[in-house]
Amino acid sequence: MDKKVLENLTILYAEDESIIQQGIEEALSLFGMNVICAKNGQEGLSAFKASHKKIDLILTDIKMPKLDGLGMVEKIKEIDKDVPVVITTAHKETSFMMQSIELGISAFVLKPINIYKLQETLFQAIAPKVLKNELIDKNKKLEIEIKKNKENQEIMVRQSRFAAMGEMINMIAHQWRQPLSSIGAASYNIKHK
């Protein structure tokens, strides 16, 4: 699996600093991602609620007005516990890290953000979800093939039963023909004598 897996994914990006948000949004677009931006946690939560079925990944800052990033993630995880989340932060405080771990955050990216590091981190965060979806798809295909094989086996069993029944009917017919042939030959002989 390569980084092309990021293409066409939809990412919710919450960041309150507009200059950082614009730069990262452009970089995410260059990665081929569809970006939904939010200026704070409350906006991010609303955007997620509005279109959570199509959001594949969340990228968020921790410190934001109205609702911080961790508060937003906590509420989002109540809706979809499996959505991968990457946190961007300039803080290295243990309390933030512990709370993030408890929320099931996939990864961290420290500010200032290195675009290549961000791409690698997003790739690592989404990879388990992509692999899980691929496995689910392969299992569905396998179940379909198993069903087809069972149907083919049932057809073969029916055909073998019909073939066995045909052989048995031929044997019975043969057994009946023998005495009839003898009777026919005897009646012919009697008629000519």
Buried (B, 14 or more C-beta within 10 A) or exposed (E): EEBEBBEEBBBBBBBBBEEBBEBBBEBBEEBEBBBBBBBBBBBBBEBBEEEBEEBBBBBBBBBBEBBBBBBBBBBBBEEEEEBBBBBBBEBEEEEBBEBBEEBEBBBBBEEEBEBEEBBBBBBEBBBEBBEEEEEEEEEEEEEEEEEEEEEEEEEEEEEEEEEEEEEEEEEEEEEEEEEEEEEEEEEEEEEEE
